[in-house]
Amino acid sequence: MGKREERRPPESGREPGENTAVAGLIMGIAAVVFWFFGYSAVASVVLGILGLVWTDKAKKEGYTGDKRTIAFVLSLVGLIGGLVVLIVTVILINVLAVPGITALRDMLGMIGEMANDI
């Protein structure tokens, strides 16, 4: 009467949801690593989202340990950092590359005109 049943880990020695939290942790670490490499920040954004999904799943399975918390933070940092790096990369490529491409096109047009004159 009124006796509470304790939640015990399965035979593997892991709590329910801990493996899911570890998967989220791995994705969070990968998300943080990938946003250092320009356009691979797209992978960082994807892995950050997946890491957040896995940490949420681990929480729903009842795991609230430190691994889940660290996975959540790393996934969030990877997602936000990846978005920032991706946006900055796109802006820099547009600022630096578009004038160069326009100048190259103009130069090729002048060379074509000179070839027509010969």
Protein Blocks (a to p, Z undefined) as FASTA:
>chain_A
ZZacdddddfkopaehklmmmmmmmmmmmmmmmmmnojlmmmmmmmmmmmmmmmmmmmmn
opacfklmmmmmmmmmmmmmmmmmmmmmmmmmmmmmmmmmmmmmmmmmmmmmmmmmZZ
